[in-house]
Amino acid sequence: MDAAGEDSDKSVNAPSRNYVRDAKAMAATPIGRRELYETFLPRGGDSFHGDAQAEEDEVRQQRGWIKEDKMENKKLTFIMYPWYAMGHLTSFLHLSNKLADRGHTIFFIHPTNTLSKLEKFNLYPQLINFISVTVPHVKGLPIGAETTSDIPIFKQNLLWQALDLTEQKIESLIQELKPHFILYDFACWGPLVARKYGVKSIHYCSNTPSSVGYLMRGENLTPEDEMMEPPLGFPLNSSIKLHKYEARLIAALHSIGKESSGSG
């Protein structure tokens, strides 16, 4: 009886085969705005949509997408500067592969000793260029520490401070490489530096919106007991529920972040 109940619960909560299939297909297929538009707008050539092509061209002209189509062959240059954690580095590298697949050039900035872990995932070595950066030493940070895996979680604020100390190095790279875009996550000073040289900046957050919405609660410190409940405006029927030890850890990390030099 219990086994049947477990199977029933699994069948209800587990994603369907079609969902898994479609999700995999979407993840594997880069799609641009033009492609998305064409997915939903019927093309001409059949009896039911005989004038669809003309209507499509008219809409594209009105919205300025014809001009965009002519820009599709323009190749862009990106700088990637992720946080010093392997989950962030690999996420940025995955995006780099997607961009390189379209012919764009990437300059990927990483802590020196992480190269051996990253280069095997570089699918376009002719377009994705690794640039190592020496992580500055900060008092209290173990010698040679470069990523979050090298330190206890409660010393991450020191790694944030080290990241901030690379601002001048990143600015010199922007001056030298003259990219169209710089993508960052924890380097909150990125937009200010990029703006000096007419470079566009993009905050690339690889966490899910639900995680950010639940965990990021503004400038004020959030007590442990409040972390147990969804923040104001979060869906009340959400299945997200922190255990007490998780809430304690998140609250502690928020507190540590406030002690960093500005990137928390």
C-alpha positions as CSV (number, residue, x, y, z in Angstrom):
1,M,0.0,0.0,0.0
2,D,2.8,2.4,1.0
3,A,4.8,1.4,-2.1
4,A,1.8,2.2,-4.3
5,G,1.4,5.5,-2.6
6,E,5.0,6.4,-3.2
7,D,4.7,5.5,-6.9
8,S,1.6,7.6,-7.1
9,D,3.3,10.6,-5.6
10,K,6.2,10.2,-8.0
11,S,3.9,10.0,-10.9
12,V,2.2,13.2,-9.8
13,N,5.3,15.2,-8.9
14,A,7.6,14.0,-11.6
15,P,7.8,15.9,-14.9
16,S,6.2,14.2,-17.9
17,R,8.3,12.7,-20.6
18,N,7.1,15.4,-23.0
19,Y,8.2,18.1,-20.5
20,V,11.7,16.5,-20.2
21,R,12.0,16.1,-23.9
22,D,11.0,19.7,-24.6
23,A,13.2,21.1,-21.8
24,K,16.2,19.3,-23.2
25,A,15.5,20.5,-26.7
26,M,15.2,24.1,-25.5
27,A,18.4,23.9,-23.5
28,A,20.3,22.5,-26.5
29,T,18.9,25.0,-29.0
30,P,20.1,28.6,-28.9
31,I,17.2,30.8,-30.0
32,G,17.2,34.5,-30.9
33,R,14.4,37.0,-31.0
34,R,14.1,36.6,-34.7
35,E,13.8,32.8,-34.3
36,L,11.3,33.1,-31.5
37,Y,9.2,35.5,-33.6
38,E,9.3,33.2,-36.6
39,T,8.3,30.3,-34.3
40,F,4.9,31.8,-33.6
41,L,4.2,33.8,-36.8
42,P,2.8,31.5,-39.6
43,R,4.8,31.5,-42.8
44,G,3.2,31.8,-46.2
45,G,2.8,28.9,-48.7
46,D,-0.4,27.2,-47.7
47,S,-4.0,27.9,-48.5
48,F,-5.0,29.0,-45.0
49,H,-2.1,31.5,-44.6
50,G,-1.7,32.7,-48.1
51,D,-0.8,36.3,-47.1
52,A,1.2,35.4,-44.0
53,Q,4.6,36.1,-45.6
54,A,3.6,39.6,-46.7
55,E,2.1,40.3,-43.3
56,E,5.2,39.1,-41.6
57,D,7.4,41.3,-43.7
58,E,5.2,44.3,-42.9
59,V,5.3,43.6,-39.2
60,R,9.1,43.1,-39.2
61,Q,9.5,46.4,-41.1
62,Q,7.3,48.3,-38.6
63,R,9.1,46.9,-35.6
64,G,12.5,47.6,-37.1
65,W,13.5,43.9,-37.2
66,I,14.5,44.1,-40.9
67,K,17.4,46.3,-39.8
68,E,18.2,43.8,-37.1
69,D,18.3,40.9,-39.6
70,K,21.0,42.8,-41.5
71,M,23.0,43.0,-38.3
72,E,22.9,39.3,-37.6
73,N,26.2,38.7,-39.3
74,K,28.0,41.2,-37.1
75,K,30.4,39.5,-34.8
76,L,30.7,40.8,-31.2
77,T,33.3,40.7,-28.5
78,F,32.5,39.8,-24.9
79,I,34.4,39.8,-21.7
80,M,33.3,37.3,-19.1
81,Y,34.1,37.9,-15.4
82,P,32.4,35.4,-13.1
83,W,32.6,35.1,-9.4
84,Y,35.4,32.9,-8.1
85,A,33.3,29.7,-7.6
86,M,33.3,26.7,-10.0
87,G,29.5,26.7,-10.3
88,H,29.7,30.3,-11.6
89,L,32.8,29.8,-13.8
90,T,31.3,26.8,-15.5
91,S,27.9,28.6,-16.0
92,F,29.6,31.5,-17.7
93,L,31.7,29.1,-19.8
94,H,28.5,27.4,-20.9
95,L,27.1,30.8,-22.0
96,S,30.4,31.5,-23.7
97,N,30.1,28.3,-25.8
98,K,26.6,29.4,-26.8
99,L,27.9,32.8,-28.0
100,A,30.9,31.3,-29.7
101,D,28.6,29.0,-31.6
102,R,27.2,32.1,-33.2
103,G,30.7,33.3,-34.1
104,H,31.3,35.8,-31.4
105,T,34.7,36.3,-29.6
106,I,35.0,35.7,-25.9
107,F,37.7,36.8,-23.4
108,F,37.1,34.7,-20.3
109,I,38.7,35.9,-17.1
110,H,39.4,33.3,-14.4
111,P,41.6,32.7,-11.4
112,T,45.0,31.3,-12.5
113,N,44.7,27.7,-11.2
114,T,41.2,27.1,-12.4
115,L,42.3,26.8,-16.1
116,S,42.9,23.1,-16.0
117,K,39.3,22.6,-14.8
118,L,37.8,24.9,-17.4
119,E,39.7,24.4,-20.7
120,K,38.3,20.9,-21.3
121,F,34.8,22.5,-21.5
122,N,35.8,25.1,-24.1
123,L,34.1,23.9,-27.3
124,Y,35.4,26.8,-29.4
125,P,39.1,27.4,-28.4
126,Q,39.5,29.5,-31.6
127,L,37.0,32.0,-30.2
128,I,37.1,31.6,-26.4
129,N,40.3,33.0,-25.0
130,F,41.2,32.4,-21.4
131,I,42.8,35.2,-19.4
132,S,44.1,34.4,-16.0
133,V,44.0,36.8,-13.1
134,T,46.0,36.6,-9.9
135,V,43.7,36.7,-7.0
136,P,45.0,39.5,-4.7
137,H,45.9,38.4,-1.2
138,V,43.7,39.8,1.6
139,K,44.6,39.5,5.3
140,G,43.0,36.4,6.6
141,L,42.6,34.7,3.2
142,P,44.7,31.5,3.1
143,I,47.8,31.8,0.8
144,G,47.0,30.5,-2.6
145,A,43.2,30.5,-2.1
146,E,41.4,31.3,-5.4
147,T,37.9,30.0,-5.3
148,T,35.2,29.3,-2.7
149,S,36.3,25.6,-2.6
150,D,39.6,26.7,-1.2
151,I,38.1,28.4,1.9
152,P,35.5,27.8,4.6
153,I,32.2,29.4,3.7
154,F,32.5,32.0,6.5
155,K,35.6,33.4,4.8
156,Q,33.9,34.2,1.5
157,N,33.7,37.9,2.4
158,L,37.5,37.9,2.1
159,L,37.3,36.5,-1.4
160,W,34.8,39.2,-2.2
161,Q,37.3,41.8,-1.1
162,A,40.0,40.1,-3.2
163,L,37.6,40.3,-6.2
164,D,37.1,44.0,-5.7
165,L,40.9,44.5,-5.7
166,T,41.0,43.4,-9.3
167,E,39.0,46.4,-10.6
168,Q,42.0,48.2,-12.0
169,K,43.1,45.0,-13.8
170,I,39.7,44.6,-15.4
171,E,39.6,48.2,-16.4
172,S,42.9,47.9,-18.2
173,L,41.6,44.8,-20.0
174,I,38.5,46.7,-21.1
175,Q,40.8,49.5,-22.4
176,E,43.0,47.0,-24.3
177,L,40.3,44.6,-25.7
178,K,37.6,47.1,-26.4
179,P,34.7,44.6,-26.1
180,H,31.1,45.3,-27.0
181,F,29.9,43.8,-23.7
182,I,31.2,42.7,-20.3
183,L,29.2,40.1,-18.3
184,Y,29.6,39.9,-14.6
185,D,27.8,38.6,-11.5
186,F,29.6,39.7,-8.2
187,A,31.8,42.5,-9.6
188,C,29.2,45.2,-8.9
189,W,31.6,47.9,-10.0
190,G,31.6,46.4,-13.5
191,P,29.0,48.8,-15.0
192,L,30.8,52.0,-13.7
193,V,34.1,50.9,-15.2
194,A,32.6,49.7,-18.5
195,R,30.6,53.0,-18.9
196,K,33.9,55.0,-19.0
197,Y,34.8,53.3,-22.3
198,G,31.3,53.0,-23.9
199,V,31.1,49.3,-23.2
200,K,27.7,47.8,-22.3
201,S,27.5,45.7,-19.1
202,I,25.2,42.8,-18.3
203,H,24.6,41.3,-14.9
204,Y,24.4,37.6,-15.6
205,C,22.8,35.7,-12.7
206,S,22.8,32.0,-13.2
207,N,20.5,31.3,-10.2
208,T,16.9,30.7,-10.7
209,P,14.5,33.7,-10.3
210,S,12.7,31.8,-7.4
211,S,16.0,31.5,-5.5
212,V,16.9,35.1,-6.0
213,G,13.4,36.2,-5.1
214,Y,13.3,34.2,-1.9
215,L,16.9,34.7,-0.6
216,M,17.8,38.3,-1.7
217,R,15.9,40.5,0.7
218,G,17.4,44.0,0.3
219,E,19.9,45.9,2.2
220,N,18.7,45.2,5.8
221,L,19.9,42.0,7.5
222,T,17.2,39.3,7.8
223,P,16.9,37.4,11.1
224,E,17.0,33.7,11.0
225,D,13.3,33.3,12.0
226,E,12.2,35.6,9.2
227,M,14.2,33.6,6.6
228,M,11.9,30.6,7.5
229,E,9.0,32.5,5.9
230,P,8.7,33.8,2.3
231,P,9.5,37.5,1.8
232,L,6.7,40.0,1.2
233,G,5.2,39.6,-2.3
234,F,6.5,36.0,-2.7
235,P,3.8,33.5,-3.6
236,L,2.2,32.2,-0.4
237,N,1.5,28.8,-1.9
238,S,5.2,28.2,-2.9
239,S,6.7,24.9,-2.1
240,I,10.0,26.5,-1.1
241,K,10.6,26.0,2.6
242,L,13.9,26.4,4.4
243,H,15.0,24.1,7.2
244,K,16.1,25.9,10.4
245,Y,19.8,25.2,9.8
246,E,19.5,26.5,6.2
247,A,17.9,29.7,7.4
248,R,20.6,30.1,10.0
249,L,23.3,29.7,7.3
250,I,21.7,32.1,4.8
251,A,21.2,34.7,7.6
252,A,24.9,34.3,8.5
253,L,26.0,34.7,4.9
254,H,23.9,37.8,4.6
255,S,25.7,39.2,7.6
256,I,29.1,38.3,6.3
257,G,28.3,39.9,3.0
258,K,27.7,43.3,4.7
259,E,31.3,43.2,5.9
260,S,32.8,42.9,2.4
261,S,34.2,45.9,0.7
262,G,31.2,46.4,-1.5
263,S,30.4,43.3,-3.6
264,G,28.1,41.5,-1.2
